[in-house]
Amino acid sequence: MTRLAVAKTYKLFIGGAFPRSESGRTYPVASPGGDFLANAAKASRKDARDAVVAARGAVPGWSGATAYNRGQILYRVAEMLEGRRAQFVEEVRAARGVSAQQAGDTVDASIDRWVWYAGWADKYAQVVGGSNPVAGPYFNLSVPEPTGVVAIVAPQESPLLGLVNVVAPAIVSGNAVVVIASERHPLPAMSLAEVIATSDMPKGVVNVLTGSAAEIAPWLASHADVDGIDLTGAGALDWVDLEIAAVDTLTRVMRPSPLEDAVAPSLERIVSWTEVKTVWHTRSLR
């Protein structure tokens, strides 16, 4: 007897849970050859707003954690991704239509990238901040602090490595993110969400939306409770309008970048989502 395969319908990842889209909409995800892979949720404005609320609620606890603790949690994500390597290789291979070797290289690079950013967790502050020389009986200290809630348009053509390379540097300093995954290739992003959900990552630090970036991004860009927006993967959109919408709410903007830059490890990406605060403190002359 021939049986029918049960097609998986992926949900969104908001606040550590996997809710259905408020809109009830889904769309089919296919391989480059046209083979049906699964259904993915099509997020709405309400879903985006819910994700921002979840991210905002996670910021105090996550930013208040020690740098060492955040680094260990990022490293734990890498460990779990390593444990599910075969699954991710198959998903990247099916999504991108590449060989098993190429997919394996991509997954390995994604694992290594989590480790790379985890290693910077307790080190970037020494590069960006420091003690400033002053003429007087004072200490003058500059310390980088997280920006807050960062919205991200992930790269379209690098659904795993590109995603990791925009999410990890944003959260390592204590920010929480709302990321719009690759519309054409969302399955690696949702599998990564499953990894994050079962790791030590606090709920709401990473929120993943699937669907149309053209539909979702404007609501995030204009949202008054979003502190920064990464338009790395928005090159195909009218990103200038997104930047204008972000400026209206004084939201920090990272403009689109070429794919080779989007997937390269970068200390600058960590620093981009921090704000340097300077403190003066009286120093005893005795």
Residue, then its C-alpha position, 0 to 999 in steps of 0.5 A: m500500500t502506498r502511503l502519503a508523506v505527512a508534510k511538515t508545516y513550520k511555525l514561527f519562533i516568538g518568545g521561546a515558543f512556536p506559535r502559528s502566524e496570527s494571520g493563519r497563512t502559510y506558503p509552500v517551500a520548494s527546492p531549486g528543482g521545484d520539489f516540495l519540501a514543507n510549508a512555512a508560516k507567513a508572518s503578519r504585522k501582529d506577529a512582528r509586534d509580538a516578536v518585538v514585545a518578546a525581545r524587549g522583555a528579554v533584554p534586561g535579563w540577557s544584557g544583565a547576564t555576565a559576558y562569560n555566561r552569554g559566551q557559554i550559551l552561544y557555545r552551547v548553541a554551537e554544540m547542539l548544532e554540531g550534534r544535529r549536523a547531518q540534519f542541517v547538511e541535508e536541509v542546506r543541500a535541499a534548500r540550495g541545490v548544492s552537493a553534500q560536501q558544499a552543504g557540509d562546509t556551510v554547516d561546519a562554518s556556521i558551527d565555527r561562527w557560533v564559537w568565534y562569536a562566543g569567544w568574543a563575548d568577554k573580550y570585545a569590551q576591552v577593544v572598544g572600551g577602556s580607561n581614558p586619560v584625564a587631567g584631574p583627580y578622576f577616573n574616566l571609563s568608557v564601556p560598551e553596552p547593548t543597543g536593545v532590540v535589533a530587527i534583522v533582515a537575514p541574507q536571502e541566499s545564505p539561509l544558515l551561515g548568513l543567518v548565524n552571522v547576523v544573529a550571533p554578533a547582535i546577541v553576544s553583547g546583550n541585545a535581543v533580536v527579531v530576525i526575518a529569515s530567508e523567504r525562499h529558504p526558511l527551513p534551516a532558520m526554523s531548525l536553528a530556532e528549534v536548536i535555540a529553543t532547547s539550548d540555554m538561550p533565554k526566551g525572547v532573545v532570538n525570535v524568528l519570523t518567516g514569510s515576506a520581508a517586503e511585508i514584514a520589514p516596514w513594520l519593524a523599521s517603523h516600530a518605536d520599540v526597535d532600537g536598531i535594524d540590520l538590513t544586510g539581506a534587504g538588498a532586493l527591497d526598497w531599503v532606502d524607504l526602510e532606512i527613512a522609516a527607521v530614522d523617524t524613530l531614531t533607530r540605528v541602521m546597518r545598510p545592505s551588504p554584499l553576500e561575501d561580507a554578510v557571511a564573514p566573521s566581523l568584530e565590527r558587527i558586534v560593535s555596531w550594536t553597542e553604545v559606548k557609555t562614559v562614566w566619571h568617578t572621583r579618585s582619591l589623591r591620598 
